[in-house]
Amino acid sequence: MSALRITILAIVVALTSGGFVAARANETFPLSSKLEKIYLTAFDEALNRHASRQRDGTTYVSTGDIQAEWLRDASAVMEPYIGEAASDERVRESLRGVVAREARYILLDPYANAFSTDYKVVERKFEVDSLLYPIWFADKYWRATGDASIFTPQVNRAFETVLRTLRDEQHHDKRSHYRHPDLANGGKGSWVHYTGMIWTGFRPSDDPARYQYNIPDNMFAVVVLQRLSEIERQVYHNQKDAGNAWGLALEAQTGIEQYGKVYVKGFGKMYGYEVDGYGHVNLMDDANIPSLLSIPYFNYLPANDAVYQNTRRFVLSPANPYYFRGKYATGVGSPHTPHGYVWPLSLVMQALTSSDPEEVNRVMGYIGASDVGDHRLHESFNADWPEAFTRDDFAWPNALYGELVQRQQGGSPGR
C-alpha cells in the first residue's frame, strides 16, 4: 500500500472517530459518514484518476469532465499532494511532471489558459492567474521537498516568458497585442488607466472581466512574484530577473492599495473585486480562486487583518450579488453558473479561512448536504435542491476539500 493511501486511511479513521457533526435541513444525524465518503472519493481520485503520466515524462492533469488541462486547475488540484512527495516516490514523480508540462504549455502560448494532451491550445483566454499558478506550485514543491531539480533550463525560459508577458500586460494599452472577441472595445477590453497592476482579460471563472484590473488576481501576483524573485536569485542566480519580479510585485501592490480599496457603508474600508483605475469599482466576489475570500489562503494578508475581515463580511452577505441562501446551503456562487447555485469550492475556502469552529462545522454541513450519492463535490449546486448541479466531474473542489480535511486533522499539505 502506498504512503498516500496509508495517509488517507489514517485521516478517515480520525474523521469518523471524532470528525465534524452537522445536519442537512431538518435532519439531526451526524454527517461524518458522508464527509468520510466524500474524502475517500475526492482525495484519492484527484491524483489517481485525473493525473496521468505521459510518455515524455510529464504529468497531464485533466480538469475533470472536460478533456483539457487548465494551468490553474492542474496546479491547484495537485498542490494538496505536495506533503506526500517526501515519502511517496510515485507522488513525487507525478508532481515533478506537472512542473515540466506546465512549462511547455507556457512556452507554447503564454496567453492560453487550457491545453490538450498533445500540446495544442484548447482555449486562449488570457487570465493572469493562469501564469501565476504554475510558479506558485513549483515554489511550494521546492520549499516542501528541497528538490531544485525541477528548475530546468526549460522551466527557466517559461518563467522568463511569464515575467515578460506580465510586464507587457501591466502596460496593456501600449504594449499588448492580445485581443479576444468576448471582450469589449473591439476585443481590447474596457479602457483602463495605468495603476501598476497587471491587466487581465478574463476572471479565474473564465468569464470576461468587467473592469480589467482584478484585485484578487493582482494580490496573488504580488505573492507569486516575490517567490519568483527568490527562485531567480537562489536557483538561477539571475539578479536581473529577481529584481524585475520583485519590482513588479511592489508596483502591483502599490496599485492594489491605492486603487483597490473602497469604503462601503455597513462594512467600512474593504477591497473591490475589479477596478479600472478611473474610479470604477465592481463590488462582488466569485467562488473561483483567487477570490477576495481567499486572500489569506495565498498569504497576501493574514486572516485577522481588519480590511480583510471587512471584505469577508461583505463577501459572505447579501450585499455580494453572488452570495446565495437556500434550504440546504448558503454560500458564494458565480455568474458562470445559474443564479442560486453555490460552489463547493467557495464553501471549502470559507472553512479554510475561518477561525470560528461553529462556522467551519456549519459549512461542513453544507458540503455534506451537496452529496447526491456519488460522493463527489461538483462545480455548483442549487442551494434549494442539491440534486440540480453543474458538472459531473470537477477535480478542483475535491482536491481542495482533501486539503481542508488534512488541515482539520493537524496536517498542512504543501505549506
C-alpha positions in Angstrom: 0.0 0.0 0.0 1.4 3.4 -1.0 2.2 6.1 1.6 -0.5 8.3 0.2 -3.2 5.6 0.7 -2.0 5.0 4.3 -2.3 8.7 5.0 -5.8 8.8 3.5 -7.0 5.9 5.7 -5.4 7.4 8.8 -7.3 10.6 8.3 -10.5 8.8 7.6 -10.2 6.9 10.9 -9.7 10.2 12.7 -12.6 11.8 10.8 -15.1 9.1 11.7 -14.0 8.7 15.3 -14.2 12.5 16.0 -15.0 14.3 12.9 -17.4 17.0 12.0 -21.1 16.9 13.0 -23.6 18.8 11.1 -27.1 18.4 9.7 -28.9 18.7 6.4 -32.0 20.9 6.8 -34.2 19.4 9.5 -32.1 16.2 9.9 -30.2 15.8 13.2 -27.9 12.8 12.4 -24.2 13.3 12.1 -22.8 13.7 8.6 -19.4 12.2 9.4 -20.1 9.2 7.2 -21.0 11.4 4.3 -17.9 13.5 4.8 -15.8 10.4 5.0 -17.1 9.0 1.7 -16.5 12.4 0.0 -13.0 12.5 1.3 -12.2 8.9 0.2 -13.5 9.6 -3.3 -12.3 13.1 -3.7 -8.7 13.0 -2.4 -8.0 9.6 -4.0 -9.5 10.4 -7.4 -7.9 13.8 -7.8 -4.4 12.1 -8.1 -5.2 8.6 -9.3 -7.9 9.4 -11.9 -7.2 13.0 -13.1 -3.4 12.9 -13.2 -1.7 10.7 -15.8 2.0 10.2 -16.6 2.8 10.8 -20.2 5.5 9.2 -22.4 7.5 12.4 -22.4 7.9 12.2 -18.7 5.4 14.9 -17.9 2.1 14.7 -16.0 -1.1 15.6 -17.6 -3.9 16.8 -15.2 -7.4 16.8 -16.6 -9.9 19.3 -15.1 -12.5 16.5 -14.9 -15.3 16.0 -17.4 -13.7 18.5 -19.9 -10.8 16.8 -21.7 -8.2 19.5 -21.3 -5.7 20.8 -18.8 -6.2 24.3 -17.3 -3.0 25.7 -15.9 -4.8 27.0 -12.8 -6.8 23.8 -12.1 -3.8 21.5 -12.6 -1.7 23.4 -10.2 -4.5 23.7 -7.6 -5.5 20.0 -7.9 -2.0 18.7 -7.3 -0.9 21.1 -4.6 -2.5 19.2 -1.7 -0.3 16.2 -2.5 3.0 18.1 -2.1 3.1 16.9 1.6 3.2 13.3 0.4 6.1 13.8 -2.0 8.8 13.2 0.6 7.5 9.7 1.4 5.9 8.5 -1.9 8.1 8.3 -5.0 5.1 7.9 -7.3 3.6 11.1 -6.0 7.0 12.9 -6.2 7.4 11.9 -9.9 3.9 13.0 -10.7 4.4 16.4 -9.2 7.7 16.9 -11.0 5.9 16.0 -14.2 3.3 18.7 -13.6 6.0 21.4 -13.4 7.6 20.2 -16.6 4.4 20.0 -18.6 3.1 23.4 -17.5 6.4 25.0 -18.5 6.0 23.5 -22.0 2.4 24.9 -22.2 3.5 28.4 -21.2 6.2 28.4 -23.9 3.7 27.2 -26.4 1.4 30.2 -25.8 1.5 32.4 -22.6 -1.9 33.9 -23.4 -3.7 30.5 -23.5 -5.3 29.0 -20.4 -6.2 25.5 -21.4 -4.3 22.9 -23.5 -4.7 19.3 -24.8 -2.6 16.2 -24.1 -0.8 16.7 -27.4 0.2 20.3 -26.7 -2.4 22.1 -28.6 -4.2 25.3 -27.4 -7.8 24.5 -26.3 -8.8 27.9 -25.1 -7.0 31.3 -25.4 -8.5 33.4 -22.6 -5.8 35.5 -21.0 -6.2 35.1 -17.2 -3.4 36.5 -15.1 -3.7 33.7 -12.6 -3.1 31.0 -15.3 0.5 32.3 -15.5 0.9 32.6 -11.7 -0.4 29.2 -10.6 2.5 27.1 -12.2 5.1 29.3 -10.4 3.1 29.1 -7.1 3.0 25.3 -7.5 6.7 24.9 -8.4 7.8 27.1 -5.5 5.6 25.2 -3.0 7.0 21.9 -4.2 10.6 23.2 -3.9 10.2 24.6 -0.4 8.5 21.5 0.8 10.9 18.9 -0.7 14.1 20.8 -1.2 14.2 19.3 -4.8 15.5 22.1 -7.0 16.0 19.7 -10.0 12.5 20.8 -11.2 14.0 24.1 -12.2 15.4 23.1 -15.5 16.5 25.5 -18.3 13.1 25.0 -20.0 11.3 25.9 -16.8 13.5 29.0 -16.5 12.5 30.0 -20.0 8.9 29.6 -19.1 9.3 31.8 -16.0 11.1 34.4 -18.1 8.2 34.3 -20.5 5.7 34.8 -17.7 7.6 37.8 -16.4 7.9 39.4 -19.8 4.1 38.8 -20.5 3.1 40.3 -17.2 5.2 43.4 -17.8 3.5 43.8 -21.2 0.1 43.5 -19.6 1.0 46.0 -16.9 1.2 48.4 -19.9 -1.6 46.7 -21.9 -2.8 49.8 -23.9 0.8 50.5 -25.1 2.5 47.1 -25.4 0.0 44.3 -25.7 -1.3 42.8 -28.9 -3.8 40.5 -27.2 -7.4 40.6 -28.4 -10.4 38.3 -27.7 -13.8 38.5 -29.3 -15.5 38.1 -25.9 -14.0 41.4 -24.7 -15.4 44.9 -25.1 -13.9 47.7 -27.2 -13.2 45.5 -30.3 -11.6 42.8 -28.2 -9.2 45.1 -26.3 -11.3 45.1 -23.1 -12.6 48.1 -21.2 -10.5 51.3 -21.0 -8.0 51.3 -18.1 -5.8 53.9 -16.5 -2.2 52.8 -15.6 -2.1 51.8 -11.9 0.9 49.5 -11.7 -1.4 46.5 -11.6 -1.5 43.8 -14.2 -4.3 43.7 -16.8 -6.4 40.6 -17.3 -8.9 39.7 -19.9 -10.8 37.1 -18.0 -11.5 36.2 -14.4 -10.5 32.9 -12.8 -14.0 31.7 -13.7 -13.1 32.0 -17.4 -15.7 34.8 -17.7 -14.8 38.2 -19.2 -13.7 40.8 -16.7 -16.0 43.9 -16.3 -13.0 46.0 -15.3 -9.6 44.7 -16.3 -7.7 45.0 -13.1 -8.8 42.1 -11.0 -7.9 42.7 -7.4 -7.6 39.1 -6.1 -5.5 38.2 -9.2 -3.1 41.1 -8.5 -2.9 40.1 -4.9 -1.9 36.6 -6.0 0.6 38.1 -8.4 2.3 40.1 -5.6 2.8 36.9 -3.6 3.9 34.8 -6.5 6.3 37.4 -8.0 8.0 37.7 -4.7 8.5 33.9 -4.7 9.7 34.0 -8.3 12.3 36.7 -7.3 13.7 34.2 -4.7 13.8 31.4 -7.2 15.6 33.6 -9.7 18.1 34.7 -7.1 18.7 31.4 -5.2 18.3 28.8 -8.0 19.1 30.5 -11.3 21.4 33.2 -9.9 19.8 35.7 -12.2 19.8 39.0 -10.3 18.2 41.0 -13.1 15.1 38.8 -13.3 15.0 38.6 -9.5 14.9 42.4 -9.3 12.4 42.7 -12.2 10.0 40.2 -10.4 10.4 42.0 -7.1 9.8 45.4 -8.6 6.7 44.3 -10.5 5.3 42.8 -7.2 5.9 46.2 -5.4 4.3 48.1 -8.3 1.2 45.8 -8.3 0.9 46.0 -4.5 1.0 49.8 -4.6 -1.7 49.8 -7.3 -3.9 47.5 -5.2 -3.6 49.6 -2.1 -4.2 52.9 -3.9 -7.0 51.9 -6.3 -8.4 48.6 -4.9 -9.8 49.8 -1.7 -13.2 51.4 -1.3 -15.4 52.5 1.7 -18.8 50.7 1.7 -21.5 51.7 4.1 -22.1 48.9 6.7 -18.7 47.3 6.0 -16.1 50.0 6.2 -12.9 50.0 4.2 -12.7 46.9 2.0 -11.4 45.6 -1.3 -13.3 45.7 -4.5 -13.2 42.8 -6.9 -12.3 44.7 -10.1 -11.3 48.3 -10.9 -10.3 50.3 -14.0 -8.1 53.0 -12.4 -10.6 55.7 -13.3 -12.6 55.3 -10.1 -15.0 52.5 -11.2 -15.2 49.5 -8.8 -17.1 46.2 -9.2 -18.3 45.2 -5.8 -18.7 41.4 -5.8 -16.8 38.2 -5.3 -16.7 35.0 -7.3 -16.2 31.4 -6.0 -13.2 30.8 -8.2 -9.8 31.3 -6.7 -8.1 33.8 -6.4 -11.1 35.4 -4.8 -11.5 38.1 -2.2 -12.5 35.4 0.3 -9.2 33.5 -0.4 -6.9 36.5 0.4 -5.3 34.9 3.5 -5.2 31.4 1.8 -2.5 32.6 -0.6 -0.9 34.8 2.1 -1.4 38.3 0.8 -2.8 39.3 4.2 -3.3 37.5 7.4 -6.9 36.4 8.2 -7.2 38.8 11.1 -6.4 41.9 9.0 -9.1 44.5 9.6 -9.6 45.3 5.9 -9.8 41.6 5.0 -12.3 41.0 7.7 -14.5 43.8 6.4 -14.1 42.4 2.9 -15.0 38.9 4.2 -18.2 40.2 5.8 -19.2 41.7 2.5 -18.5 38.6 0.5 -20.5 36.4 2.9 -23.5 38.7 2.9 -26.4 39.5 0.6 -24.5 42.7 -0.4 -22.4 40.4 -2.6 -24.7 39.7 -5.7 -23.3 36.2 -5.9 -24.0 35.1 -2.3 -26.9 32.8 -2.2 -29.1 31.4 0.6 -31.1 28.2 0.3 -32.8 25.4 2.2 -29.6 23.2 2.2 -26.7 25.6 1.8 -25.6 29.2 2.0 -22.5 30.4 0.2 -20.8 32.1 -2.7 -21.6 31.2 -6.3 -20.6 32.7 -9.6 -22.0 34.4 -12.7 -20.5 31.4 -14.5 -23.4 29.2 -13.2 -27.1 29.7 -12.6 -28.5 32.1 -10.0 -28.9 30.4 -6.6 -26.2 27.8 -7.2 -23.5 27.6 -4.5 -20.0 26.4 -5.3 -18.4 23.8 -3.1 -15.1 25.4 -3.9 -16.2 28.6 -2.1 -17.5 26.5 0.8 -14.2 24.8 1.3 -12.4 28.2 1.1 -14.8 29.7 3.6 -13.8 26.9 6.0 -10.1 27.2 5.2 -10.1 30.9 6.0 -12.2 30.7 9.2 -11.1 30.6 12.8 -14.6 30.0 14.1 -15.3 26.3 14.8 -19.1 26.9 14.6 -18.7 28.4 11.1 -16.5 25.6 9.9 -18.9 23.0 11.3 -21.8 24.7 9.6 -20.0 24.9 6.3 -19.1 21.2 6.5 -22.8 20.5 6.9 -23.4 22.3 3.6 -20.7 20.3 1.9 -22.2 17.1 3.2 -25.7 18.2 2.0 -24.4 18.7 -1.5 -23.6 14.9 -1.8 -26.2 13.4 -4.2 -24.8 9.9 -3.8 -21.7 10.0 -6.0 -19.6 11.3 -3.1 -18.0 14.0 -5.3 -18.1 17.7 -5.0 -19.5 19.3 -8.1 -18.8 22.7 -9.7 -22.0 24.1 -8.2 -25.4 23.0 -6.9 -28.8 24.5 -6.3 -28.9 25.6 -2.7 -32.6 24.6 -2.5 -32.2 21.3 -4.4 -28.7 19.8 -4.4 -29.8 17.2 -6.9 -29.6 20.0 -9.5 -25.9 20.7 -10.1 -23.4 21.6 -12.8 -20.5 19.3 -14.0 -20.5 15.7 -13.1 -16.7 15.6 -12.6 -14.7 18.7 -11.4 -11.4 17.8 -9.8 -10.5 21.2 -8.2 -13.0 21.4 -5.3 -12.4 17.7 -4.4 -8.6 18.2 -4.0 -9.2 21.4 -2.0 -11.6 19.5 0.2 -8.9 16.9 0.8 -6.6 19.7 1.9 -9.2 21.0 4.3 -9.7 17.6 6.0 -6.0 17.2 6.3 -5.7 20.6 8.0 -8.5 19.8 10.3 -6.6 16.6 11.4 -3.5 18.6 12.1 -1.7 18.3 8.7 -0.6 21.1 6.5 -0.1 19.7 3.0 2.4 21.6 0.9 2.5 24.5 3.3 
